[in-house]
Amino acid sequence: MEKIQVINNGVLGSINQAAIDALTAEGQAGLSKLINGNGAGNDFLGWVKLPEETDAALLDDINATAAQLRDNCEVVVAIGIGGSYLGAKAVIEALSNSFAAYAPSNTPKVLFAGQNIGEDYLAELSDFLKGKKFGIIVISKSGTTTEPAIAFRLLKDQLVAELGREEANKRIVAITDAKRGALRTLADTEGYKTYVIADNVGGRFSVLTPVGLLPIAVAGFDIHALVKGAREMMTATLDGSDKSAMTYALTRNALYRDGKKIEILVKYNPKLHFVGEWWKQLYGESEGKDGKGIFPAAVDNTTDLHSMGQWIQEGERTIFETVLSVANPDRELRIPTDEANLDGLNYIAGKRVDEVNKMAELGTRIAHMDGGVPNIRVVIPSISAYYLGQLIYFFEVACGISGYILDVNPFNQPGVEAYKKNMFALLEKPGYEDATAAIKARL
Ligand code: PA5
């Protein structure tokens, strides 16, 4: 089996190997906290062994539900935000044809809602769904998050208006807590098909639960292969035979301690854009607390070399890069020869487009190292469900180890509540009367 590789020699002009090795004991302690469940946030470690605990029967059941939605819908809207959105979006975008949205297909289109409070977005989505056979997967672990609740209320009303309550309820699947939350109550009352998000799996670690798996299966991708990739990475990481997650965690923390406060995830394959968004949430929510944490940013090159490239090359030297590199594209396309050669491109005629992309990647890495931007490389053999499964688990476990090296609880997100409290106060939510008075006095 080919595996993800982590290559960290691109940091050695900035820090030395001894600085990385010095963190080994802390990294090992972090990994054993994850395995033994004796670190901060240990009630949220359900994801650690999830890939081996996910049995084929659950995956088959998810595939059966997906098949039902696929048979009955032209469009399926996955409603959720944060961890209840980004994992599915990342995997679907990575595996989809880049122009699938514009091409006719027998597979239902998977669209997303509840990841914003955009009035135009929701109104345009509602217009788009008019007259189409659509279904809804509503995902909220807490079952109380405002953004998906608004989207669900709107789209559920539309579905009920079109089909009547009984038929509409057959096209709705809810993924939520086993017992708690408004969505659980509603799902039980209406008799929706449901899946449970385990108490001990936090939102941003939930892509390999039904939260991610059902939308991914509806989009037509192989969830057995996804989980298999994660399972093999899990086994090799937890038994110590694969050190890639450890190397990544140690290296980024050594850089952080050396003053590199910002990590930029760099991709050269545009299909990985949302892997970057998922990764930002995973690391940002896990590490950004107690006045600490690497700020996670992401760019898509070479596109962003023409926008952010200047800053990265010559701006403040507080950054490092993690380059997510894909060894082999799926398709082969060569640059044609042109007799007139007015564009001067004949020197690369006959080369694969990917070879040019790879030279851009290598040239940029060298330029950035010369410019004081160390880089770590994470190489995946190709973009497939299996390797994305490996990559997801790799980033999750490295995040847990990293958070423990940083000495934070990687599994809570207390800071997310601050905006909600103010928003509820401003909206005069019952129960927030004092907060409403206090915030209005500040305006
Ligand atoms: O990682 C997290 O816990 C959060 O980002 C949540 O995923 C996000 O806030 C959505 O929460 P919920 O699934 O409860 O609606």
Boltz pocket constraint, residues with backbone or C-beta under 6 A from the ligand:
constraints:
  - pocket:
      binder: B
      contacts: [[A, 81], [A, 82], [A, 83], [A, 84], [A, 139], [A, 140], [A, 141], [A, 142], [A, 143], [A, 144], [A, 145], [A, 148], [A, 202], [A, 203], [A, 204], [A, 205], [A, 285], [A, 413]]
      max_distance: 6.0
